[in-house]
Amino acid sequence: MKFLSKDDPEVAELIKKEESRIENTIDLIASENHSPRSIMEVLGSVFNTKTIEGYPGKRFHAGCIYADEVENLAISRGKQLFGAEYINVQPHSGTSANLAVYFSVLEMGDRILAMSLPHGGHLSHGHRASITSRCFEFNHYGVNNKTELIDYDEVRELSHKFKPRMIVAGASSYPRLIDYEKMAEIAKEVSSYLFTDMAHLGGLVAAKVIPSPVPHSDFVTFTCYKTMMGGRGGVILCKQDYGKKIDSAIFPGCQGTSAVNLIVAKALIFKLAMEPEFVDIQKKTLENAAYLAKQLDKKGYRIVTGGTDNHQVLVDVTPKGLKGNAAEKFLEFVGVIANRNVIPIDSDSPGTVSGLRLGSSAVTSRGMGKPEIVKIADLIDAAMVNHENKDVLDRVSKEVFELCKKFPVYS
Ligand SMILES: *Cc1c(COP(=O)(O)O)cnc(C)c1O
C-alpha cells in the first residue's frame, strides 16, 4: 500500500487495522468468507477503471476489447461450472440480481410466493421494507413450527390458492437442504416460474457437495462473497429462453455500467472452483458445520432443526438464559464474530431474537478443521456462560488470539 500510505495515511491505517481484525478474530458470519489473495489482486486491478455498458460485442463505449474477453471468459466458465444454459455475470449484488429476475418476466403488481423473512427468507423476497414489496404482490410460506423445516404441503396449498406467477425457493438462514424438485413440481402445477435464490450456497453447489437447483429452476441467483469465496457481486443463471430478457433487465433495466473488476473476479473464482482445493474446502465446510452443531448441542444449546446440511448452524441460545443480541455482543468481546438471528419460534413473539446464526465457511477457508471446531465450541460456551467473569473472558480472548495466529488468513 505504498501509494495509499502517501496519499491518505488515515485510510491506510484503517485498512491495516481491518486486516489485523480479520487475522485475529474467528469469523463465524455465515454470509462472509475469506477470498484467495488472487481475488484481492483482481479487485484492485486496472479493470476497475474501465467503463462498460451493454454486453460483449455490443458495448456503448470503445476500448472494450479485453473487457469483452474477460466477460466472455466469466460467461463460459460459469456456464460450465454450474451446467447452466445461460448466465449473466453483471449484477452488482444479490439484490440487483433478484430485482432483474423479477422484472425480466413479471409485470408490476404480479403475484410472487416466497419464504417469509422471520422463517429464513431474505429482504429482497418481498419484505415490507424492500422495494420488492411495493412492485409486486407477495405472499409468504414458512417452516413447520415443530420440525422447523419448509412445509411443502403449505407451499402447495398457498400456491393453488394464491396463484403466483413466480415461486421463490431459497433463504438467508435455513440450515437444511431445499427440495428443488418438489418446488419445481408445485410451480408446474400452478404454471408459475420457479426462481431459486441460492445466495449463500453458490460455493457448495459449484463444488457439487450439495444438490444443485439449476436443472429444476427457471432462474437461479447467487452472490460471490458467501460460500463462493469470490469477492462481491451477484450472478444470474437461467434457461436459454429467458437470456435476452435477463440481460435487458440487468442493463439497462436495473443497472448502468457494470464493475469489470468484479466480473474478472467472477471469471477467476469460477476457474478456481473447478480445482480440487476448492472442492475440498467446500466439503470440509459442510463437515465443520455439522461438527459445530454437534458440539454446541452437547453443551446444551438448542440447534434449530436439530442439525445442518449446509454451512449454517442456527443456534437457539435461550436454553442458556440468553438472547441473540446479548450473545452476539459477548462473543464479539472475545473475538468471535457472529450475528444474532431470528429463529422460527421468534415470529410468534415479536421483538425477541433468540438465535445466533453461525457459519463454517471462513474458518474452513483459513484451514481450520475438527480439532479447532471443538476448541471454538468450548470458547463460545465459555464466553456466553461466563459473560460476567472478566478473568474467564480474558483467558478466552487470549485463546482466540492464539488459535488465529496458527491459521493466518493472508500471510
Ligand atoms: C445475501 C443474500 C442476498 C443479498 O445479497 P446482497 O449482495 O447483499 O444484495 C439475497 N438473497 C439471499 C437469500 C441472501 O442470503
The ligand as a Tripos MOL2 file, in Angstrom:
@<TRIPOS>MOLECULE
LIG
   15    15     1     0     0
SMALL
NO_CHARGES

@<TRIPOS>ATOM
      1 C1        -27.1940  -12.4400    0.9850 C.3       1 LIG1
      2 C2        -28.4750  -12.6860    0.2830 C.ar      1 LIG1
      3 C3        -28.9220  -11.8410   -0.7540 C.ar      1 LIG1
      4 C4        -28.3890  -10.4620   -0.9990 C.3       1 LIG1
      5 O1        -27.2150  -10.2260   -1.4480 O.3       1 LIG1
      6 P1        -26.6180   -8.7230   -1.4830 P.3       1 LIG1
      7 O2        -25.3920   -8.9550   -2.2500 O.co2     1 LIG1
      8 O3        -26.4300   -8.3320   -0.0650 O.co2     1 LIG1
      9 O4        -27.6220   -7.8640   -2.1620 O.co2     1 LIG1
     10 C5        -30.0590  -12.1940   -1.4580 C.ar      1 LIG1
     11 N1        -30.7380  -13.3000   -1.1420 N.ar      1 LIG1
     12 C6        -30.3760  -14.1020   -0.1390 C.ar      1 LIG1
     13 C7        -31.1960  -15.3090    0.1520 C.3       1 LIG1
     14 C8        -29.2390  -13.8130    0.6220 C.ar      1 LIG1
     15 O5        -28.8950  -14.6040    1.6430 O.3       1 LIG1
@<TRIPOS>BOND
     1     1     2 1
     2     2     3 ar
     3     2    14 ar
     4     3     4 1
     5     3    10 ar
     6     4     5 1
     7     5     6 1
     8     6     7 2
     9     6     8 1
    10     6     9 1
    11    10    11 ar
    12    11    12 ar
    13    12    13 1
    14    12    14 ar
    15    14    15 1
@<TRIPOS>SUBSTRUCTURE
     1 LIG1         1 GROUP 0 **** ****
